[in-house]
């Protein structure tokens, strides 16, 4: 079956489930994992600016899209000519059924179940001793954070963090003063590429707070990615536990 993925984390999942470059025939420029496998897969634009004409020349059997990551009008245009599966992953249960669905479509049911079990195991093992109030920033100028109806919020909650913006939705803009209640300020590596210099900038306002760069993929990439974050979450929580002592 010839498949085009319009979603970076789903592209990674397809290869993790065992599909080959002969089956995954199109991807976005943001589909970067697994690096050694995607390099020969044609790029059909970005997640928000799909090249529909190029997709038509590739003639896929199915296109995989996502409600949040892709533009509704572009996806609907593809539906006129192709079978399109639009995914929506807001929590771990949704992720379970995403992998189960992909396993069923591509006859990789056993592999999908192995990843689902591993993800549950990783999250069960990654647990804070005490709840920690956290702010998770995804953008700068303006600063933007995450509300309770996001996948990132659900992952934070799974491992014991309390999102101080849990009463808000989607990706609200905030001011520096709004971070006062956070015990930990997490600066995500994506979509804005926060660096150490941004920690130093923020330290001038909050010199005594724990401010850290976190791996955005570990918190926001659904599919199979979390199954590979066991060591990352362990090291992250070890650092938080050391702060609590």
WOFEN-V863310 format. One record per residue. RES is the residue in one small letter. SS is DSSP state (2 for helix, 1 for strand, 0 for the rest). Layout:
res:RES ss:SS
res:RES ss:SS
//
This chain:
res:x ss:0
res:x ss:0
res:x ss:1
res:x ss:1
res:x ss:1
res:x ss:0
res:x ss:0
res:x ss:2
res:x ss:2
res:x ss:2
res:x ss:2
res:x ss:2
res:x ss:2
res:x ss:2
res:x ss:2
res:x ss:2
res:x ss:2
res:x ss:0
res:x ss:0
res:x ss:0
res:x ss:0
res:x ss:0
res:x ss:0
res:x ss:1
res:x ss:1
res:x ss:1
res:x ss:1
res:x ss:0
res:x ss:0
res:x ss:0
res:x ss:0
res:x ss:0
res:x ss:0
res:x ss:0
res:x ss:2
res:x ss:2
res:x ss:2
res:x ss:2
res:x ss:0
res:x ss:0
res:x ss:0
res:x ss:0
res:x ss:1
res:x ss:0
res:x ss:1
res:x ss:0
res:x ss:0
res:x ss:0
res:x ss:0
res:x ss:1
res:x ss:0
res:x ss:2
res:x ss:2
res:x ss:2
res:x ss:2
res:x ss:2
res:x ss:2
res:x ss:2
res:x ss:0
res:x ss:0
res:x ss:0
res:x ss:1
res:x ss:1
res:x ss:1
res:x ss:1
res:x ss:1
res:x ss:0
res:x ss:0
res:x ss:0
res:x ss:0
res:x ss:0
res:x ss:2
res:x ss:2
res:x ss:2
res:x ss:2
res:x ss:2
res:x ss:2
res:x ss:2
res:x ss:2
res:x ss:0
res:x ss:0
res:x ss:0
res:x ss:0
res:x ss:1
res:x ss:1
res:x ss:1
res:x ss:1
res:x ss:0
res:x ss:0
res:x ss:0
res:x ss:0
res:x ss:2
res:x ss:2
res:x ss:2
res:x ss:2
res:x ss:2
res:x ss:2
res:x ss:2
res:x ss:2
res:x ss:2
res:x ss:2
res:x ss:2
res:x ss:2
res:x ss:2
res:x ss:2
res:x ss:0
res:x ss:0
res:x ss:0
res:x ss:2
res:x ss:2
res:x ss:2
res:x ss:2
res:x ss:2
res:x ss:2
res:x ss:2
res:x ss:2
res:x ss:2
res:x ss:2
res:x ss:2
res:x ss:2
res:x ss:2
res:x ss:2
res:x ss:2
res:x ss:2
res:x ss:2
res:x ss:0
res:x ss:0
res:x ss:0
res:x ss:0
res:x ss:0
res:x ss:0
res:x ss:1
res:x ss:1
res:x ss:1
res:x ss:1
res:x ss:1
res:x ss:1
res:x ss:1
res:x ss:1
res:x ss:0
res:x ss:0
res:x ss:0
res:x ss:1
res:x ss:1
res:x ss:1
res:x ss:0
res:x ss:0
res:x ss:0
res:x ss:0
res:x ss:0
res:x ss:2
res:x ss:2
res:x ss:2
res:x ss:2
res:x ss:2
res:x ss:2
res:x ss:2
res:x ss:2
res:x ss:0
res:x ss:0
res:x ss:1
res:x ss:1
res:x ss:1
res:x ss:0
res:x ss:0
res:x ss:0
res:x ss:0
res:x ss:0
res:x ss:0
res:x ss:0
res:x ss:0
res:x ss:0
res:x ss:1
res:x ss:1
res:x ss:0
res:x ss:2
res:x ss:2
res:x ss:2
res:x ss:2
res:x ss:0
res:x ss:0
res:x ss:0
res:x ss:0
res:x ss:1
res:x ss:1
res:x ss:1
res:x ss:1
res:x ss:1
res:x ss:0
res:x ss:0
res:x ss:0
res:x ss:0
res:x ss:0
res:x ss:0
res:x ss:0
res:x ss:2
res:x ss:2
res:x ss:2
res:x ss:2
res:x ss:2
res:x ss:2
res:x ss:2
res:x ss:2
res:x ss:0
res:x ss:0
res:x ss:0
res:x ss:0
res:x ss:0
res:x ss:0
res:x ss:1
res:x ss:1
res:x ss:1
res:x ss:1
res:x ss:1
res:x ss:0
res:x ss:2
res:x ss:2
res:x ss:2
res:x ss:2
res:x ss:2
res:x ss:0
res:x ss:0
res:x ss:0
res:x ss:0
res:x ss:2
res:x ss:2
res:x ss:2
res:x ss:2
res:x ss:0
res:x ss:2
res:x ss:2
res:x ss:2
res:x ss:2
res:x ss:2
res:x ss:2
res:x ss:2
res:x ss:2
res:x ss:2
res:x ss:2
res:x ss:2
res:x ss:2
res:x ss:2
res:x ss:2
res:x ss:2
res:x ss:0
//
